[in-house]
């Protein structure tokens, strides 16, 4: 966006009207297509809003920066409405394309269009005072055409969007922020003509780019835990070179936990475990590869070097206690029934074999993990083979009682035979 400002207003490049028009319509058409194809209805809404708003400014001002009359009125009214609509879209959810979801939003857009048309009726001299009132001294804002109410609206919404991005780290919020910043620059330039059209097209380009960035984030990052996902792990495997170690971690009795406390509680457990895994020491990096299974990569170290860090991680998770949010008080359940007792009786009826339950203390719950770790050696030269070896070590840890770290036994036996020789 800053490059666009330097190029357009700094005189670095000079674009013809035909080039601007091509860029303008190409970006909007491509952005609307991408938003529809990737079901990004929020971006689709903003793109349609930008296109209608800009065309309205150009229509009422006859493609010239107007100092008064309907052109100036449209400029002032739309300058206030645009950031407010960005705010509404930021707090809206992605909606399913269809009549039921689209009609209320189209009616809201239609209402605003009618409002602008009524305020900008022929013969109107100025907009209602609320759209151009002087909050501070006019001399402080002689450098811009944008009225003070609109500047205040832009400032508030930009701050909100920036805060949402820092708290949620969503590309869509970053896209809305920079797109609105481009709109602000376009309004400052007058909103019409080649520069105005270029800025509005830049705003649309930023939104289209946010769709691609969002798709990338969904493909390479796990939305629930915030950890890199399986695709990122597979890509990291292609960059590995010896020495390195790969660990496979699995939450013990996670299915039992889900059956006892529900899937919402299971999600909380996954987030808690993931937060601990993300802080693993020794230079390791954690990935969620599916369900309750996580992988960890240690570059530049052997399995022996990584094992103390994995052991510390296992202990940290086992000692962590937490309370489930929105969990009904088990002591207040009907007839004083305890969920663990009920689950145990159900398991006893099925096969008299009751798997261990997650530990329950007066001040919260805790879970444990089992970990298998492996490193490359002549029989497992490929990274995928090392993952399989770590997976076998994980199942060994499960068989030996869970809540433990086990190394690839074949690697250990190979070292033992070499030492004997």
C-alpha positions, 0 to 999 in steps of 0.5 A, spaced: 500 500 500 505 504 501 508 503 495 502 505 491 502 511 495 509 513 493 508 511 486 501 514 485 502 521 488 510 521 488 510 521 481 515 515 480 510 512 475 505 515 470 499 511 468 494 512 463 487 512 464 486 506 460 491 502 464 488 504 470 481 502 468 484 495 466 487 494 473 481 497 476 476 492 473 481 486 473 482 487 480 475 487 482 473 481 478 478 477 480 477 479 487 469 477 487 471 471 483 476 468 488 471 470 494 466 466 491 470 460 489 473 460 496 467 462 500 469 468 503 463 471 504 466 477 508 471 479 503 465 478 497 461 483 501 467 488 502 468 488 495 461 489 492 461 495 498 467 498 495 465 498 488 458 501 489 461 506 494 466 508 489 462 508 483 457 513 487 462 518 488 464 518 481 457 519 479 455 524 483 461 528 482 462 527 475 469 524 475 471 531 478 473 533 485 467 537 487 468 542 493 460 543 493 453 540 491 451 533 490 459 531 489 461 533 495 455 531 499 456 524 496 464 524 498 462 526 505 457 521 507 460 515 504 467 517 507 463 516 514 459 510 512 465 506 509 469 505 515 463 503 519 461 498 514 468 495 515 467 495 522 460 491 521 464 486 516 470 485 521 465 482 527 460 479 522 461 471 521 462 468 514 455 466 512 453 461 507 451 463 500 444 463 499 437 467 499 436 467 507 443 469 509 444 474 503 437 478 503 438 482 510 445 484 507 443 486 501 437 490 504 442 493 508 446 495 502 440 497 499 438 502 505 445 505 505 444 506 497 437 510 498 440 514 503 446 517 499 441 518 493 436 522 498 441 526 501 445 527 494 438 529 491 439 535 485 439 542 488 442 539 495 447 544 498 450 540 503 450 534 507 447 534 514 451 537 519 453 530 522 457 528 516 462 534 516 461 537 523 468 541 526 470 537 532 476 541 532 479 547 529 479 547 522 486 549 521 488 543 524 485 539 518 487 544 512 491 538 509 486 534 507 479 534 504 476 528 508 471 531 514 473 530 521 467 526 523 470 521 517 477 522 519 474 520 526 471 514 524 477 511 520 481 512 526 477 508 530 475 502 525 483 502 524 485 501 531 479 496 532 482 492 526 489 493 528 487 490 535 483 484 532 489 482 528 494 482 534 489 478 538 487 473 533 492 473 528 487 472 522 489 474 515 482 477 514 483 482 519 490 484 516 486 485 509 481 489 512 486 494 516 490 495 510 484 495 505 481 501 509 488 504 509 488 504 502 481 507 502 483 512 506 489 514 502 484 514 496 479 519 499 485 523 501 486 524 494 479 526 492 476 519 491 475 520 483 480 520 477 486 516 476 489 516 483 482 515 486 481 509 482 488 506 483 487 507 490 480 503 491 483 498 486 489 497 491 484 496 496 480 491 492 487 487 491 489 487 498 482 484 500 483 479 494 490 477 497 488 476 504 483 470 501 490 467 498 493 468 505 487 465 509 487 459 504 495 458 506 494 459 513 488 454 513 493 449 509 499 450 513 496 452 520 492 448 525 486 453 527 484 450 533 491 449 537 495 455 533 501 450 531 503 448 524 499 443 521 501 436 517 502 440 511 507 444 514 510 438 517 511 434 511 514 440 507 519 441 513 521 434 512 524 435 505 529 440 508 532 436 514 539 433 514 543 429 519 543 429 524 536 430 527 531 427 531 523 426 530 518 425 536 511 423 535 507 425 541 500 422 543 495 424 548 493 418 553 486 416 553 484 422 549 478 418 546 476 416 553 476 424 555 472 426 550 467 420 551 467 423 559 467 430 558 465 432 551 468 434 545 468 441 547 472 439 553 477 435 548 478 441 544 480 445 551 485 439 552 488 439 545 489 447 546 493 446 553 497 440 550 499 444 544 501 450 548 506 446 552 508 443 546 510 449 543 514 451 548 519 445 548 526 446 549 532 444 545 530 447 539 524 443 537 518 445 533 511 442 534 506 440 529 499 438 530 498 432 524 491 430 526 487 428 532 490 428 538 497 426 535 503 431 535 510 431 531 516 434 534 522 436 529 529 437 533 534 439 527 542 438 529 541 434 535 540 426 536 535 422 539 539 422 545 540 429 545 533 430 544 530 425 549 531 430 556 527 435 553 522 431 551 522 428 558 521 435 561 515 436 556 512 430 558 513 432 566 510 439 565 504 436 561 503 431 567 503 436 572 499 441 569 492 442 572 486 446 569 479 447 569 474 446 564 470 452 562 463 451 562 463 444 565 457 443 570 459 441 577 460 434 577 458 434 585 452 437 583 449 432 578 443 428 579 443 423 585 450 425 586 452 421 580 459 421 579 461 421 571 467 417 572 463 412 576 458 412 571 463 411 565 467 405 569 460 401 570 459 402 563 466 399 561 465 394 566 459 391 563 462 391 556 468 387 558 470 388 565 476 392 562 476 399 564 482 404 561 485 409 566 481 415 566 484 422 566 487 424 573 482 428 577 484 433 583 480 438 587 483 443 583 482 441 576 484 436 571 490 433 568 492 429 562 499 425 560 502 424 553 506 418 551 512 420 546 516 416 541 523 418 538 527 416 533 533 419 528 536 417 522 541 411 521 543 406 515 536 402 515 532 409 516 535 414 511 529 417 509 525 422 513 518 418 512 522 412 515 524 416 521 517 418 522 515 411 522 520 409 527 518 414 532 511 412 531 513 405 533 517 407 539 510 411 541 506 405 541 512 401 545 511 407 550 503 405 550 504 398 551 509 399 557 504 403 561 503 410 557 506 417 560 513 415 558 518 417 553 521 411 548 526 411 543 526 407 537 528 400 540 531 398 533 536 403 533 538 402 540 539 394 538 544 396 532 548 401 537 549 395 542 551 390 537 556 395 534 559 396 541 559 388 542 563 387 535 
